[in-house]
Amino acid sequence: MALPYSQYYIQDLQGMKDRIENQIRQYQNQQQAPITQNFQITPTPGEIDGKYATNIDEVRNTFVTKTGLFVNRDFSTLWIKDISGKIRTFNLEEVVELDPKDKEILDLKKQIEEMRGKLDEYDNTNADEQTKSTKPKRVSNDKSSNAE
């Protein structure tokens, strides 16, 4: 009687083995999707790359695959390098946008300075005219005076 029990046991183990092998095959089929990698060597039109640079030598020694913008840390110099290696250099200046109140204050200060300039001109012209029109009066040296 031990024989049928072990036969069932062996058949059960064989069934488990077959199921496990089927699951492994299914898993391997799912995992074997082809792996593809694309490397873009040519630049995409319209794209640029930006980096910090300390000097033009650093820009010269940097390989670019698309137009590259390089700027120093204080934003005073900009270098543009194209894929042919040509480098253009620009000096940068910050443009501070003023709000309407600041613009009005600057306009009023300018007007005040203009008025001061006109006032100084007027004072100088007026002073010149006074010195020309004010002639020293000559005192007569006649000895014929009333007091004798």
Protein Blocks (a to p, Z undefined) as FASTA:
>chain_A
ZZmmmmmmmmmmmmmmmmmmmmmmmmmmmmmpccdddddfbdcehiacddddfbfklmmm
pccfbdcddddfkopaccdddfkopacdddddddddddfklmmmmmmmmmmmmmmmmmmm
mmmmmmmmmmmmmccddddfbfbdfbZZ
